[in-house]
Amino acid sequence: MPSAGIAPRRAVQLAALFAMMVAFTAQLVGALLPVIPLFIAASVVNLGLDLVLQHKQPGLLAVLGRIRFDVTVRQLLRDMLILVGLLHIDGINPLEEQAPLTITLLLFYGTHFVCQAVAVLVRRTRSMPFVTRNIDASALRLCDAPPRILSRQTGRRLLRFSVPTTVGMMLTSITTDAYWGGIGLAVSLALSAGGTLYLGTWLLPKKRVASEKQALAWLDDWLAEYRPTVGMYFSGGSSSAYQANMWLSTLASLDGNPIIVLRERFMVQKIEATDVPIVCIPKVANLMRLEHSTLKVLLHPANSGKTSQILRIPSIKHAFTNHGESDKLSSCNPYAKAYDEVWVAGPAARDRYQLADIGVEDKDVIEVGRPQLAPIQPIQRLDGAPADRMTTVLYAPTWEGWDGNPGNTSVILAGENIVRELLADENVQLLYKPHPMTGSVDPRAGAANTRIQAMISEANARRSGERPGPEAAAELARRTEALNALTTSAFRKSADELERMRLQGTPEEGRAAAVAAAVTAWEEAYWNSFPRWEHRIITTARPGIFSCFNQADVLISDVSSVVSDYLSSEKPYAVANTSGMSEDDFRANFPTVRAATILTPEADGVAGLLDAVRDPAQDTLAAERAELKEHLLGPSDPPSSVRFNQAALDLCAKADERRIRMENRLSGIPGQRSQEDVDASETAEHEASGASDTTATV
């Protein structure tokens, strides 16, 4: 996040803290003197400020909680100051009038703490050892979650239920009649007691979900019935979900019964629309149950700290697919040798692993291509382009990475210069799509990204021309609504994991095809909704990078997987050299830039790049791009999807062979069975378990 936004946020937080302290001080002074107008105003403002902060600044209140000044302490202090104020107001009898108020207030706090205890019990009973999606889990007796204000929002519940008490006490301080305070306290007590009783109904058998033991038994039964064969394993932070999402369509198209295995509960909702069953198993002990399933192969699009846990299951073969390939060192992580196989796109990656000498044997490197690149359209060869035709340039820089290498991203050293050169050309339309993690490590990258977006917005303000009619915006809105209806689930604010599991059960038949068609229609409506002369800043997940590829005439990027993927189109591209190397060394160290125009940090080379795009006769790198494409991504025949699927079949066969060897060792039978024996054995197992004839086995 840019540092420019930190100072104002801190100023607001400090002002809120100061206002709260002033309110408490004013309430104390008004109660002791007593100054009734000050006392009433401070009491109301104090409670109102806390209510607002619960919604607007929960992080600030969390800091107060760490110093033991949490919401319960603050509200108790406010109520005690109110009682002190009533003691000092003439006309209120402490024994006859205030004592009942105090006792009722204590009862209110008693019910509050009882509600807290019930909420803990309810949350525990509604915590499954796993989370699912795209699976019918109705047998687990799933039901709707209790209201969030009762089960999870402790602070908001106490503050809101205290409003009648504060109002009643203030009326008592004005009228000196304890009746109003009693009414307010009675309402608060009724709300708290009633809420506690209502929340307690989730502990009754009718609303109790399956126990942990029952849930795990159900999971075992589901695995036995579904018989998964190949899956994708993923673990990571909230911003890394794109690494898994890019493999969804490929996984869904594999022969067999695919499955997605996750480790973080929040990630279940980060995975994009898919029909593939999703199972999130946070605990290692429960994860080991997969060893007894029919799962044979797991694909890994990323390394994580939790990857080593799933690698402990010997019956499953593991293949590292990565989430993209580039010449950066991160594409040759030594951790790759922990997998049974490393699947790469083409010969370039194979060579890269051997040159890196990190322990990955050449026999374990399998070339499968990049099946998810199918939507990228190839270059349309033209004899010439009109001089006034807009040239669409996609600038898609990568992020700064973890190692601090200045050559990772061009945003810091070259980004503004590149964008300035492009904006100066009146026949250029710029599409700017930065990496979603830009600025997450180096604040300079975030600041440069902000300045680049400001430059583009200012350039748009200076441009004018004909715009699409209102029907274009209406069509985009209609397509957006249709796509959201297919890809998102509407949940109540109070919905928890179990309620979402119930709502996200088995998907409707044909949903995947409907989603694909809706995405295509949305992308067409999106690009038609603005004029070709207008620059675009694209920081949302949609439109995706492949859709941007199809709109662009040329790409400018860094050494990253974006370059390798874009090469499938064979369109011209450029790479910014911010590494400090000479151009010759840069090309020698990074083979993916061999067919690229190299840009300096000062953006030298942009003009020549645009000339080559506009005049094919000046495009001297076309043949090299075609050659480099095959070197990076492998041959076009057979298609990548076929090669990828065959790699999965072959690895599944290796898992079967290992299982047979282990069975023979345990049974003391020498030798190994043939593959025909394996197939016959599996067929018998299917028939014995009553498996469906339509169940596919990899």
N, C-alpha and C positions, 0 to 999 in steps of 0.2 A: 504494500500500500504506500502511496506517495507520502513523504514526510510532511507535505504541505497541509494535509488534513489532520495531522496528529495534534498540533497546537490548539486549533479551535475546539477540538473535542475535549481536550484536557481542560481548557478554560471553562467549558460548559460544566464539566464534572466538578471542578473546584467551586464554581459558582453555586451549583446545587448543594454541595456539602456545606458551604458557608451559609446558604439560605436555611438549611435544616438546623444548623447550630444556632443561628439567630432566632429561629422559630421556637426552639426549645428554651433558649434564654428568655425570650419575651414571654413565653407561657409561664415560666417559673416566676418571673418578676410580677406578671399580672396576677398570679395566684397568691403570692405572699403579701402584696401591698394592701389590699387587692385593688387592681384597676380593671374593672369588669369589661369595658370595651377591648382593652388590650388582651385580656385573658381569653375572651371569646374569639377574637380575630386570630391570635396566635395558635389556639387549639385547632381551629378549623383549617388554617393554612398549613399547620404542621402535618395533620392527617392527609390533607389534599396533596401536599408535596410528596409524601411517601407513596400515595396511590399512583401519582404520575410517574415517579421514578421506577416503580415496579414494572411499568410498561415501557418506558423510554430508556432507562439506564439500569438494566438488571446487573450489568457488570460492576457498576459502582456500588450497588447494594451488596454484591457478593464480597467486595473488599471490606465493607463495614462488618459483614458476617465473620470475616477472618480475624477481626480484632474484637470479637465477641459482642459487637453492637448490632446484632441481627434484628430482624423485623419483630420478633416476639419481645425482645428487650425494649425496642423503641416504642412499641405500642403499649407495653406495660408501664413504661415511664410516662407516656402521655396520659394514660388513665390515672396513674397515681398523682400526677400534677393536677388533674381535674378534681380529684377528691380533696387534695390540699386546698385548691382554690375554693371549693364549696365550704370547707371548714372556716375560711376567713370571710365568708359573705354573711352579713347580718341577716337574720330572719330564717336561717336554716338550722334546725335543731340537730346536733351531731348524733345524739343517742336515738331519738325517735325517727329521724328521717334519713340521716346519712348511713347509719349502721345497716339497714336493710339494703341500701344501694350497694354498699361494699360487699355484703354477703352475696348478692345477686351477681356482682361483677366477678367475684371469685368462682361462682358456679359457671359463669360463662367461660372463664379461662380453663376450668376443669374439663368442660365439654370439648374445648379446643384441643387440649392435650389427648383426650380420649380419641377424638377424630384423627389426630396424628397417628396414634397407635393403630387404629383400624386401617388407615391409609397404607401404612407399612405392610400390614398383613395382606391387604388386597393386592398391592404391587407384587408381593412375593408369590401369591397364588397365580398371578397373571404373567409370570416370567417363565417362558418356555426355555428349555435347553437348546433350542434351535429356532430359526425363523424360516418360513417358506414363502414362495411366490410361484404362481402358475401351477399350484398343486391343490387338489381338493382335500382340505384338512378338516372337513366338517366333523369327522369322527372324533376329533379332539374336544368337542363340545365348546367351540368358540362362540363367544357372545360379544355384544358391544361393550366398550369400556365405560367405566363410571365417569361422571363429569370431572373434567380435569381440575376444576377449582377445588373439588373435594379430595381427589386422590393425589394430586401432584403439586398444586400451587398453594403451598402453605402460607406464604406471605400475603398473597392476594386474598385468600380466604379470610384470614384474620383481619386484614384491613377493611375489607368490604363488610364483613359481619359486624365490625366495630362502628360503622357509620351511624346506625340507629342509636347506639350508646352515646356517642359524641354529640349528636343532635339533641337527644333528650337531656343530657347534662347541661348543654348550653342553654336550653330553654329553662331549666331549673335555676341556673345562675342568673337569668334575667328576671324570672317571676318569683324566685325564692320558694317555688312549689316543687317538692320532691316528686310529685305525681308524674311530671314529664320525664324526669330521669328514670323513674321506674318503668314507664312505658317503653322508653328506648332500650333499657336493659332487657326487658322482657322479650322485645322483638329480636334483639341480638342473641339472647339465650335460646329462643325458639329456633332461629336459623341454624345455630351451631348444633343444638341437640337433634333437630330434624335432619340436618345434613349428615350427622354421624350415623343415625339410624338408617338412613337411605343408603349410605355407603356400605354399611354392614350387610346389606342384602346381597352384596357380591361375594360374601363368605358362605352363603347358604348353598345347599346342593344344586339348586336350580341354575345358579349362575357360576358355579365353580367349574373351571376347565380341568382338563386331564392333569394328573400329577406328573412329576418329572419321570417317574418310572413308567407310567402308562404312555407318556409322550415318546420316550425312547423306544418302547416296544412298537408303537405305531410307526415310527421312522424305519425300524428294521423291517416291518411288514411291507411298508411302501417300497423300500428299496428292493425287496424280494419280488414284489409284483411288477414294478416298473422295469427292473433289470437294466440299469444304466450300463453303458459300455465305454463311452468316451466322454470326458468332461473338461471343463475349464476351471482351474483353481485361481482365485484372485484374492489378494489382501493388499490394503493400502489406505491412504488418506482420502479425504473427501474430494480433493482436487485431482486425484489420479484415476477416477472412474473411467475417463476416456480411454485409458489403456486397455481396459476390458471391453468397453463398448464397441471398439473397432473390430472385434472378433466375433460378435454375436451372430451375424448372418452366416459367416463361415462355419461356425460351430453347428448352427441349426441345419445346414445342408449336408452334414456328414452322415454316412451310413451308420445305422445303429440308433441307440437311444441316448441322446446327449443330456448332460446335466451341468449346472453351474454350481460350484462349491465356493462359498464366501466365508470370511472369518469375522468381519465387522458387521454388527447389526444395522448400522446406518447405511451400509453399502447396498442393502437389498433394494432400497428406493432410488439409489443412484444409477443402477443398471437400467439402460433404456428399454423400450418396449421390445419384448421377445416372447416367443411361445415356449422357449426352453425352460424346463423346471429349474427353480433356484432353491438351494438349501444353504442356509448360513448356520455354521456350527462353530461357535466361539471357543468352546473348551476343547483342549487337546484330547482329553480322555474320551469325549464323545466323538471326536473326529476319527478316532481309531476304529470306530464301528464300520467305516468304509472298507476296512480290510476284509470283512466278511461278506461284502456285497459282490455283485458281478462286475463292478467297475474295473476296467482294464488299463485305461490310459487317461492321464490328466495333462492338459496343455497349460503352460504357464506363460502369460504375456508379460510378466514382470517379476523381478526378484523382490522379496520382502523378508523381514525378520522371521515371519511365521512360515515361510516356505519350508524351512528345514523340518518343521513338525510333520508336514504331510509326506515328506520324503522318507520318513521312517516306516512307511507302509510298503513292504517289499513286494506285495502282490500286484501293485499298480506300477506301470511304467510311466515315466515322466519325460515330457518333451518341452524344451524351452523355445517358445515361438517369438518372444520379445514383442514389444508394441510398436516397433519401427526399427529400421536399420540405417545407420549412418557411419561415417568414418571416425566418429568420436570414440574415445576409449570406452565410454559407457556401453557401447555395442559389443565389446569384448570383455565383459566382466568375468574374472576368474571363477566366480560362483557358478558359471555355466557348466563347469565340469562335474557338478553335483547331479546333473540330470542324466538320464539314460541316453537321450539324443538332443541335439541342438538343431532346430529347423530354421533354415535361412532361405532367403529369396533366390539367390543365384551364386555363381562362382566367386563373385567379389567378396561376399561374406565368408565363404569357405577359405579363401586366401587370407582374409583378414584374421581369422582365428589362428591360422598356422603361423602367420607373421608375428602375432601377439605372443605366441608360445606360453600359453597360460594353462596348459594341461588338458585341453580339449583335443581328443584324438580325431584325426581326419575321418575315420570310419564312422564316427558318431555324428558327423555333420551331414544333414539331409537337406537337399535343395528342393523346396516345395513351391517357390514363387511367392506371390502376394495375392491370394485369391480375392481379397476385399477391394482390389483396384479395378475390378470389372466395370464399375460405374463411370470411370474416367474415360472421356471421349478422346479419340486420337486427333492429331492435328489435321486441319483441313487445308490441303495444299492449294495455294492461290498463285496465279501468274503475276499478280500485283495487287496492291491495295490502294484505294483512292487516297489522295493526299489529305482530304478532310475527314477521313474515317477515324473515329475515336479508337485509340489503342488502349485496351484494358490491361493494366499492370496490377498484378497481385503481389503485394509486399507482405510476406508471411515470415517474420523473423522468429527464431526459437528463443528460449529463455536463457538465463545466465548460468544455469547449472549449479552444482554444489561445490565445484573445485576452484572457483574464482578465476578460471582461465578467460582472459579478455577476448579470446577468439570464439568463445561459445556463441555469443549473441552479437549482432551488429547494432542493436538498439542503442547501446550506450555511446559508442564511438562514431558510428556511421549513420544511424537511423535518421536523424534530423537532416543530414546532408542529402541522403538519398531521396527523402520525401520532398525536400526543397527543390531538387532538380526535377522531379516528376511533376510537381505542382506548377513549375514554371512553363511547362509545355501545355499549350492550350488544347492540344489534341490528345491528351492523356486523361483517362479515367482511372483513378487509383482506388483499389480495394485494399484496405489495411486490416489484416487479421493477425494480431500478435498472439503469441503462445499464451494460454490461460494462466500459466504460472509466472509470467513476466513480473519482475519486481518482488517476488516472494522471498528472495535471498539477498539480492543487492538493491538497496533503495535507489541507486542511481538509474537502474533499469526502469524502475517504476516511475521515476520522475521524468526520464526521457520519453517513456511511453505516453505520459500525460501531455507533455509538450507537443509530441507528434500529433496526437489527436486534436489538440487546439489548433495546430497549423492547418490540418485538414478542414476543420470546421470553418476557420477564417477564409480558406480558399473557396469553399462552397458558397460563402456569403458574397463573394465577389463574382460568382458565376450566375448566369441566368439563361433561360431558354424555355422551350415548350415542355410542359410536364404532362404525365399521364392524367387522364380524366378521373373523376371520383369513382368511376366503376372499377378502376384498378385497385384502389384502396379497399373498396367493398369486397372485391374478389379475394384479396389477401386475407381480410378479416374472416371471410367465410371459410377459406381453406385452413386458416389457423384454428378456427373453432372445430372443424371436422377432424383435423390432425390431433388436437388436444383431447378430443373425445375418445380417440383410439389409443393414445399413448400415455395418458395420465388418468389417475384414479382420483375421484373427488372424495376426500375424507372429511369427517367432522373434525373440528379443532380438538375434540377430546379423544379422538381415535388413538389407540395404542397399537403395538405390534400385532397383538392377537386379532384385533378388529380388522387391521389391514390384511392379515393373513386370510381372514374369512372372505373379505371383499375381493382379494386378488387370487381367487382360486383358479381352477382349470380354465384357460382362455377359450373363447369361442372359436369354433373351427373356421379356418380361413382368415383369422385376424392378421397373421404375419403378411399375407399378400395384400390385405386391405391397408395395412400400415405403409408398406412399400409404395403402393399407388398414391396414398395420401401425401407422403413425403415428396414424391415427384411432382404432384400437383401444387403443393405448397411452394416448392422451390421455384417453379415456373411463375407462380403468382408473385412471389417475392421479387424476383428480378424484373418483372414487368411493372412493379409498383413505383419505380423511380426512373428518372431519365438517364440516358447513357452518359450525359455530360456531368452528372453529379458523382462526386467521390463518396465512398462508403467506408465507414468504420464498423468492422464486424467483430464484436467481442462476445457474442452469444454463441451457444453451441450450434444453433441453426441459423443460417445455412452452414453445412459442414464444409470442411476443407476441400473435399472432392467436388462439391458443387461450385466452389470458387475456382477450382482448376478449370472446370468446363467453361466458365465465363471469361477466363483470362486469356490474353494473347501471349503473355510472357510472365514468368515468375522471377521475383527477387527474394532470396532467402539466405540462410546460413548453412553451414555444414550440419545437416540434420536429415532425418528420414523424410521430411517434406520434399527434399530434392529428389530422392530415390523414387518416391511415389509419383511425383510430377513427371518424371522421365518416361513413364508409361505412355504419356500423350505425345512424346517426341517434340513438344513445343520448345522454343528457345527459353533459356533460363540464365540467371546470373546469381553469383554467390559473392557476398561481401567478405573481403579478406581483412579482418581486424586482428589477426593473430600476431602481426609483427614480422611474419615471414616474407621473403621475396615471392613474386608470383610463381617462379619456377619451383621453389621449394613447396609452396602452397599446393600446387598441382601434383607434385610428387608425393606429398604426404597424405593427400585426400583424393583418392581416385574418383569420387563422385563429382568432382568439379572439373574433370578432364574435358568435358564438352560444354563447359559453362563460360560465359563472359565473367571475368573477374573484376569486381569493383573495389576501389581503394576506400579507405575511411573518408576521403574527401568526395566520394561518389564519382570519381573519374571513371568513365566507361559507360555511364547511363545513356549519353547521347548516341554512342555507337550501337548500344543494345537496341534502342528504339529504331534506329535506321535499319538494322538487320531484320526487325520484325515487320517493318512497313515495306521493305523491298527484299523479297526472297532471294534476289540475286546477290545481296550482300550477306546472306546467312551462310557463312562458310562452315558452320559447325553441325549442319543437319545430318551428315553421314556419321559423324562421331557420336551424335546423340543416339542414333539408331543402334550403333554398335555397343555403346555404353549401356543402353537399356537392357540388352540381352545379357550383358556381363553382370549387371546389378540384379535383374529380376528373373533371369533364366529365360528359356525359350518359350515361345507362344504356343507351341504344339508339342505335347498335349497341353491343354489349358491348365493354369495353376490350380483351379478348383479340383481337377482330376488328380493332379499330382499330390495335392494336399490330402485328399481323401485316401489315396493309396498309401501314403505315409502313415496315416492313422490305422488303416487295415493291417499294414505290416507290423506296426508296433503292438497292436492288439494280439497279433499272432505270436509275437515274442513273449507277451504276458502269458498266453496260453501254454506255450512251451515250458516256461519256467514253472507254472503251476503243475504241469504233468510231471516234471522232474522231481518236484518236491513231494508230490503224492507217491511216486515210485519209491523215493527214499524212505518215506515214512512207512510204506507198506512192505518194504523189503523186496519189491519186485525189480529185478535188474532191467536195464534197457529203457527205451522210451517208446511211447506209442506213436503211431503215424498220425498225420493230420486227419486222415479219414477216421481213425479211431476217436480223435478229439471231436470231430463233427458229429459222429454217431453218439458219443457220450452226451454232448450238449443237447442233441435232439431228444434223447431219452429223458434227460433232466427236465426239459420243457414239458414233455408229455406227462411226466409224473407229477409235476406241479400244477398242471392244468393251464399252462401258459397259452396265450392267444396265438393263433396261427399267423397273425399279422405282426407279431413281435419280431423286430429285426435284430440280428446279432452281428456285431463287427468281428 
